[in-house]
Amino acid sequence: MDDNKRKSDRKLRAIKRAEKRRNRGLESTDDHTFNENDLSDDLTYDDEERYKIHRKQDEVNDNQEDRKEKNDPKTPYSINDKESDTQATKASKNHTESDSKKHRKKNNNKLSFNSLKDFNNQRKTRKQEKQDKYEGMSLQEKREQQRIERRKRQKQIQYTVITILVLLILLFLIYMFTPLSRISHINITGNKNVSNSQIEKALDIKDNSRMYTYSKKKGINNLEKNDLIKNVEIDKQLPNTVNVKVTENDVVGIVKEKNKYVPIIEGNKELKNYDGDIAGSGPILDDFKGDDKDSIIKALSNMSSDIRDMISEIKYAPEQNNQNRILMFMKDDMQVVGNMDTIAKKIQYYPQMSQSLSRDDSGNLKTQGYIDLSVGASFIPYGDNGGSDSKSDQNVRQKSQEETVAKDELQSALNKINEQSDSNN
């Protein structure tokens, strides 16, 4: 009963729209135009959509006919119409743009109409299949059949969920009780002065240690007991890898006490009880005591780690008129004389100074000498017998007359560095 009423309502609405359309004079000569003859008791939503599309098409055709009449040169027009020619020309561009938009809209309507039609056909097909399935059954038999199918679907869902849970449990048990979960890889990064063997020993990872039982907190606490280590991060990476990232305290200097080398880290802290290998970790300090030792440690702390790594040894070498004088032995066999109070600022230009000096094919200086940073920056060649002295006891000598030319050539390269240093200060 309700279906018949809805069909009759749609039929009446379609008739009213068709009457309004005729009253507005929008009748189309298209054979496929929707009209009263198309109305029947089996009127569907697709027919109404087809009616809307044809109606829009008729409007577009009427607009195109109107524009043709206006553009026809044989059509008489008055003198006043000439004044509107310019406006018509401007409007023609807008009409062209609107035509293209309407054309695209028409194509979109056709696509939507086809997709809607397919959807309705599929819905009708499914509905018909459902009706055929229960055809010939009483109401009670139909309900019983639906109840059986519902229970069948519920059982299928339950079997699927149980199967997934069983598989997950099996995978978990396989991982837990097989060698797959044993820690077999340790990746250590960031360490420089602390060896990998020391870190692995502090981590306390045994052959039977497993990923799910190993304590990261315990490993971090053990590593941070080492004074050279500032911070530690430990991450577990499935299935059996432990990643360790170490941040060390910088070693700014090394002091020799008796037969042992004691490292000095940031903050002027001496690690007297450290028994590890710190060779090459920082410059060796010789003959520094008390306040002089504190001053050179402060200067080294203000240097970058790259510059500190270039220094092999620093010797305290005061003079009568300069008690802060130091002698630095670099790892590239150069010597640098400086002042403890200013060496931190001036030594940052040492890589440029060293590169500016002339060297032979083997990398040795063509003119042997040292760089003086105590006042400005200059290169001073040694005397004839300077090469026979040891590094630690070599004295600073006045340049001879024949060495002046060599010094001038090398000094010209340092002048630019001096100017840059003064401008930064």
C-alpha positions in Angstrom: 0.0 0.0 0.0 2.8 2.4 0.9 4.7 1.6 -2.3 1.7 2.5 -4.5 1.2 5.8 -2.6 4.8 6.8 -3.1 4.6 6.0 -6.8 1.5 8.1 -7.2 3.1 11.0 -5.3 6.2 10.9 -7.6 3.9 10.8 -10.6 2.0 13.8 -9.5 5.2 15.8 -8.8 6.5 15.0 -12.2 3.3 16.0 -13.9 3.4 19.4 -12.0 7.0 20.0 -13.1 6.1 19.2 -16.7 3.1 21.6 -16.6 5.3 24.4 -15.3 7.8 23.7 -18.0 5.2 23.9 -20.7 3.9 27.2 -19.2 7.4 28.7 -19.4 7.6 27.7 -23.1 10.5 25.4 -22.6 9.1 22.5 -24.7 11.9 20.7 -26.5 11.7 18.8 -29.8 14.0 16.2 -28.4 12.4 12.8 -28.8 14.0 11.7 -25.5 12.5 14.6 -23.5 10.7 13.5 -20.5 6.9 14.3 -20.6 3.5 13.1 -19.4 3.5 10.1 -21.8 6.6 8.7 -20.0 4.7 8.7 -16.7 3.6 5.3 -15.6 2.9 3.3 -12.4 6.5 2.0 -12.3 8.0 5.6 -12.3 11.5 5.5 -10.6 14.0 8.0 -9.3 16.1 7.5 -12.4 13.3 8.9 -14.6 13.1 12.1 -12.5 16.8 12.5 -12.8 16.6 12.1 -16.6 13.9 14.7 -16.7 16.1 17.2 -14.8 19.0 16.6 -17.2 16.9 17.1 -20.3 15.4 20.3 -18.8 18.9 21.8 -18.3 19.9 20.8 -21.8 16.8 22.6 -23.2 17.8 25.8 -21.3 21.3 25.6 -22.8 19.9 25.2 -26.3 17.5 28.2 -25.9 20.4 30.3 -24.7 22.5 29.3 -27.8 19.6 30.1 -30.2 19.2 33.6 -28.6 22.9 34.3 -29.1 22.7 33.3 -32.7 19.8 35.6 -33.4 21.7 38.5 -31.8 24.9 37.8 -33.8 23.0 37.3 -37.2 24.1 40.2 -39.5 20.8 40.0 -41.5 18.7 40.8 -38.5 17.7 44.5 -38.7 18.5 46.7 -35.7 18.1 50.3 -34.8 20.7 53.0 -34.4 20.4 52.7 -30.6 21.4 49.0 -30.9 24.9 50.0 -32.1 25.6 51.5 -28.7 25.1 48.1 -27.1 27.5 46.3 -29.6 30.5 46.9 -27.4 28.6 45.5 -24.3 27.5 42.5 -26.4 31.2 41.9 -27.5 32.3 41.9 -23.8 29.5 39.7 -22.8 30.3 37.1 -25.6 33.5 36.2 -23.7 31.5 35.6 -20.6 29.0 33.5 -22.5 31.9 31.4 -23.9 33.2 30.7 -20.5 29.7 29.9 -19.1 29.1 27.5 -22.1 32.3 25.6 -21.3 31.3 25.4 -17.6 27.8 24.2 -18.6 29.3 21.6 -20.9 31.5 20.3 -18.1 28.5 20.3 -15.8 26.5 18.4 -18.3 29.2 15.7 -18.6 29.3 15.5 -14.8 25.5 15.1 -14.7 25.7 12.2 -17.2 28.4 10.5 -15.2 26.4 10.9 -12.0 23.3 9.7 -13.7 25.1 6.5 -15.0 26.6 5.8 -11.6 23.3 6.3 -9.8 21.6 4.1 -12.4 24.2 1.3 -11.8 23.8 1.7 -8.0 20.0 1.3 -8.3 20.3 -1.7 -10.6 22.7 -3.4 -8.1 20.4 -2.6 -5.2 17.4 -4.1 -7.1 19.5 -7.2 -8.0 20.4 -7.8 -4.4 16.9 -7.2 -3.3 15.6 -9.7 -5.9 18.2 -12.3 -4.9 17.1 -11.9 -1.3 13.5 -12.4 -2.2 14.2 -15.4 -4.4 16.2 -16.9 -1.5 13.2 -17.0 0.8 10.6 -17.6 -1.9 8.0 -20.3 -1.0 8.8 -20.0 2.7 6.3 -19.1 5.4 7.0 -16.2 7.7 8.1 -18.5 10.5 10.4 -20.5 8.2 11.9 -17.3 6.9 12.7 -16.1 10.4 14.2 -19.4 11.3 16.4 -19.4 8.2 17.6 -15.9 9.0 18.4 -16.9 12.5 20.4 -19.8 11.3 22.4 -17.6 8.9 23.0 -15.0 11.6 24.4 -17.7 13.9 26.6 -19.0 11.1 28.1 -15.5 10.6 28.7 -15.1 14.3 30.5 -18.5 14.4 32.7 -17.5 11.5 33.7 -14.2 13.2 34.4 -16.1 16.4 36.6 -18.7 14.6 38.5 -15.9 12.9 39.2 -14.0 16.2 40.2 -17.3 18.0 42.6 -18.2 15.1 44.3 -14.8 15.2 44.7 -15.0 19.0 46.2 -18.5 18.8 48.7 -17.3 16.1 49.7 -14.3 18.2 50.2 -16.5 21.3 52.3 -19.0 19.3 54.5 -16.2 17.9 55.0 -14.8 21.4 56.0 -18.2 22.8 58.4 -18.9 20.0 60.1 -15.5 20.6 60.2 -15.9 24.3 61.7 -19.4 24.5 64.0 -19.6 21.5 67.4 -18.0 20.8 65.6 -15.3 18.8 65.1 -13.2 21.9 68.7 -13.5 23.2 70.8 -10.3 22.9 73.3 -11.0 20.2 74.2 -7.5 18.8 75.4 -4.5 20.7 75.9 -1.2 18.7 78.0 1.4 20.6 78.4 5.0 19.3 79.8 8.3 20.6 82.7 6.8 22.6 86.2 8.1 22.1 88.3 7.6 25.3 86.3 4.7 26.7 86.8 1.5 24.7 84.0 -0.8 23.5 85.2 -3.6 25.8 84.9 -1.3 28.8 81.3 -0.4 27.8 80.3 -4.0 27.2 81.7 -5.0 30.5 79.7 -2.3 32.3 76.5 -3.3 30.4 76.8 -6.8 31.9 75.1 -8.5 29.0 75.6 -12.3 29.3 75.2 -15.0 26.7 71.8 -16.0 28.1 70.5 -12.4 28.5 67.2 -11.8 26.8 65.6 -8.7 25.4 62.6 -8.8 27.7 64.6 -9.4 30.9 67.5 -7.1 30.5 67.4 -3.9 32.6 68.3 -0.7 30.7 68.3 1.3 33.9 71.0 -1.0 35.5 73.2 -0.7 32.4 73.0 3.1 32.4 73.8 3.3 36.1 76.9 1.1 35.6 78.2 3.1 32.7 77.7 6.5 34.4 80.0 5.4 37.2 82.8 6.0 34.8 84.0 9.6 35.3 84.7 10.0 31.5 81.1 9.3 30.6 78.7 12.2 30.9 75.4 10.6 29.6 74.2 7.3 28.2 71.1 6.3 26.2 70.2 2.6 25.7 67.5 1.4 23.2 66.3 -2.1 22.5 65.7 -2.9 18.9 63.8 -6.0 18.1 64.5 -8.8 17.7 67.8 -9.0 19.5 69.8 -5.7 19.2 70.8 -3.2 21.9 71.9 0.3 20.8 74.1 2.3 23.2 74.8 6.0 22.6 77.5 7.4 24.8 78.3 11.1 25.5 81.8 11.6 27.1 83.3 14.4 29.1 86.0 16.1 27.1 89.6 15.5 28.2 91.3 18.9 28.1 94.7 17.8 29.3 96.8 15.0 30.8 99.2 15.3 33.7 102.0 12.9 34.4 102.3 11.9 38.0 105.1 9.4 38.8 104.6 6.6 36.3 101.0 7.3 35.6 99.1 9.7 33.3 96.1 11.4 35.0 93.4 12.8 32.7 91.8 16.2 33.4 88.2 16.6 32.2 85.9 19.6 31.9 85.6 21.6 35.1 89.3 21.1 35.9 88.6 17.7 37.5 91.5 15.3 37.8 90.7 11.6 37.5 93.5 10.3 39.7 91.9 6.9 40.1 91.3 6.3 36.4 93.1 3.3 35.2 92.1 3.2 31.6 94.0 4.1 28.4 93.9 7.8 27.7 96.9 8.1 25.4 96.3 10.6 22.7 93.2 11.9 24.3 94.6 15.4 25.1 97.8 17.4 25.3 100.3 16.4 28.0 101.0 19.2 30.4 104.6 19.6 31.6 105.9 21.7 34.6 102.5 23.3 35.4 101.7 23.7 39.1 99.2 25.6 41.2 97.7 28.7 39.6 99.6 28.2 36.3 98.1 24.8 36.0 94.6 26.2 36.6 95.2 28.9 34.0 96.3 26.5 31.2 93.4 24.2 32.0 91.0 27.1 31.6 92.7 28.1 28.3 92.4 24.5 27.0 88.7 24.4 28.0 88.0 27.4 25.9 89.6 25.8 22.8 87.6 23.6 20.4 88.2 19.8 20.6 89.6 19.9 17.0 92.3 22.4 18.0 93.1 20.5 21.3 93.6 17.3 19.2 96.3 19.0 17.2 98.4 19.7 20.3 100.8 17.0 21.5 102.4 18.6 24.5 102.5 22.0 26.3 105.5 23.0 28.4 105.6 25.9 30.9 108.6 28.1 29.7 108.5 31.4 31.6 111.0 34.3 31.0 112.1 37.1 33.2 109.7 39.6 31.6 107.0 37.1 30.7 105.9 34.7 33.4 102.9 33.4 31.3 105.0 32.1 28.4 104.3 28.6 27.2 105.8 26.4 24.5 103.4 24.1 22.5 104.5 21.1 20.4 102.0 20.3 17.7 101.4 16.9 16.1 102.5 18.2 12.7 106.1 18.8 14.1 105.5 22.6 14.5 106.3 24.6 17.6 104.2 27.5 18.9 105.2 30.1 21.5 102.3 31.8 23.3 100.9 33.4 26.4 98.5 31.5 28.6 96.1 34.5 28.8 95.7 34.9 25.0 96.6 31.5 23.5 92.9 30.3 23.5 91.9 33.1 21.1 95.0 33.0 18.8 95.4 29.3 18.5 92.1 28.9 16.7 93.9 30.3 13.5 96.7 27.7 13.7 95.4 25.5 10.9 95.5 28.5 8.5 99.0 29.5 9.7 100.3 26.0 9.3 98.9 25.7 5.7 100.4 29.0 4.7 104.0 27.9 5.4 106.0 26.6 2.4 106.7 22.8 2.5 108.6 20.4 0.3 107.1 17.3 -1.4 107.6 15.2 1.7 105.6 17.7 3.9 108.6 19.2 5.8 109.1 22.9 6.1 111.5 24.4 3.6 112.7 26.8 6.3 112.7 25.4 9.9 111.3 27.6 12.6 108.4 28.2 15.0 105.3 30.4 15.2 105.3 33.1 17.8 101.8 34.0 19.1 102.9 35.8 22.3 102.6 39.2 20.5 100.7 39.2 17.2 101.5 36.2 15.0 104.8 35.7 13.2 107.1 32.9 11.9 110.6 32.9 13.3 113.2 30.6 11.6 115.8 28.7 13.7 119.5 29.4 13.7 122.0 27.1 11.9 122.5 24.9 15.0 118.8 24.9 16.0 118.0 21.6 14.5 120.4 19.8 16.8 118.5 20.7 20.0 115.7 18.6 21.3 112.1 19.9 21.2 111.8 20.4 25.0 115.1 22.3 25.3 115.1 24.3 22.1 115.6 28.0 22.7 114.2 30.9 20.8 117.0 32.6 18.7 117.2 35.9 16.9 117.0 35.5 13.1 120.1 36.1 11.1 120.5 38.4 8.1 120.3 35.6 5.6 117.1 34.3 7.1 115.3 37.6 6.6 114.0 36.8 3.1 112.5 33.5 4.2 110.8 35.1 7.1 109.3 37.9 5.0 107.8 35.4 2.6 106.1 33.4 5.3 105.1 36.5 7.3 103.1 37.9 4.4 100.7 34.9 4.6 100.2 35.5 8.4 99.4 39.2 8.1 95.9 38.5 6.8 95.3 36.2 9.8 96.4 38.9 12.2 94.0 41.4 10.7 91.2 38.9 11.0 92.1 38.1 14.6 92.2 41.8 15.5 88.8 42.5 13.9 87.2 39.6 15.8 88.6 40.9 19.1 
